[in-house]
């Protein structure tokens, strides 16, 4: 299953849960300083940008196989040889899709949290 899509969504939900816990304990100002943002609105703008970039990455990773005459979201595997410490690394194209899903969900959920912060 490691060469197939899956895990990006739940990983994003867990990551956002961690950020929300920090927000609940320390407040939005702490997150703003931690992120190095000028204000909370610039953080929400960054979340929206992350959402857009993730959506584009997930869509692109699904459309690339069509250029090769394959069905949408067809997965491929690349083996990288001669790496220090690892020797060989297996990289599946599902990684790009899962990363896109991760970024989309994190961006969307943090935008919601940032918009309803009540400040």
C-alpha positions in Angstrom: 0.0 0.0 0.0 3.0 2.4 0.3 3.0 2.9 -3.5 -0.7 3.9 -3.6 -2.4 7.1 -2.5 -3.6 7.3 1.1 -2.6 8.8 4.4 -2.4 12.5 3.3 -5.8 13.4 4.6 -5.5 11.8 8.1 -1.9 13.1 8.4 -3.1 16.6 7.7 -6.0 16.3 10.2 -3.5 15.2 12.9 -1.1 18.1 12.0 -3.9 20.6 12.2 -5.0 19.1 15.5 -1.6 19.8 16.9 -1.6 23.4 15.7 -5.1 23.9 17.1 -4.0 22.6 20.5 -1.1 25.1 20.5 -3.7 27.8 19.6 -6.0 26.8 22.4 -3.2 26.7 25.0 -1.2 29.7 24.0 -3.5 31.8 21.7 -3.3 33.1 18.2 -0.7 35.7 19.0 1.8 33.0 20.0 1.2 31.2 16.7 1.6 34.4 14.8 5.0 35.1 16.4 6.0 31.5 16.0 5.2 31.7 12.2 6.9 35.0 11.9 3.8 36.6 10.4 3.0 40.3 10.6 -0.6 39.8 11.6 -3.3 37.1 11.8 -4.7 38.1 8.4 -1.3 37.4 6.7 -1.4 34.0 8.3 -4.8 33.3 6.9 -3.5 34.4 3.5 -0.6 32.0 3.8 -3.1 29.2 4.7 -5.2 30.0 1.6 -2.0 29.9 -0.5 -1.1 26.5 0.9 -4.6 25.3 0.1 -4.3 26.4 -3.5 -0.8 25.0 -4.0 -1.8 21.7 -2.5 -4.9 21.5 -4.7 -2.8 22.3 -7.8 -0.2 19.6 -6.8 -2.8 16.9 -6.2 -4.6 17.7 -9.5 -1.3 17.9 -11.5 -0.1 14.5 -10.0 -3.4 13.0 -11.2 -3.2 14.6 -14.7 0.4 13.8 -15.6 -0.4 10.1 -16.4 -2.9 11.3 -19.0 -0.1 12.9 -20.9 1.5 9.4 -21.2 -1.8 7.9 -22.3 -2.6 6.3 -19.0 -5.8 6.6 -16.8 -6.1 9.5 -14.4 -4.1 9.0 -11.1 -2.1 6.0 -12.5 0.8 5.6 -10.1 4.5 4.9 -11.0 7.5 4.1 -8.9 11.1 5.4 -9.3 14.1 3.7 -7.8 17.0 6.0 -6.9 20.3 4.1 -6.4 23.6 5.0 -4.8 22.3 7.1 -2.0 24.5 7.5 1.1 23.1 5.7 4.2 20.0 4.4 2.2 21.6 2.8 -0.8 18.4 2.6 -2.7 15.3 4.8 -2.3 11.9 3.9 -3.7 9.8 7.0 -4.6 6.2 6.5 -5.7 4.3 9.2 -7.6 1.6 8.7 -4.9 3.8 10.8 -2.7 3.1 13.9 -4.8 -0.7 13.2 -4.6 -0.6 12.6 -0.9 1.5 15.8 -0.3 -1.0 17.8 -2.3 -3.9 16.3 -0.3 -1.9 17.1 2.9 -1.3 20.7 1.9 -4.9 21.2 0.8 -6.4 19.9 4.0 -4.0 21.7 6.3 -4.6 25.0 4.3 -8.3 24.6 4.4 -8.7 23.7 8.1 -6.2 26.3 9.3 -8.1 28.9 7.2 -11.3 28.0 9.0 -9.5 28.2 12.4 -7.9 31.5 11.5 -11.2 33.0 10.2 -13.2 32.0 13.3 -10.6 33.1 15.8 -12.9 35.9 17.0 -10.3 38.6 17.1 
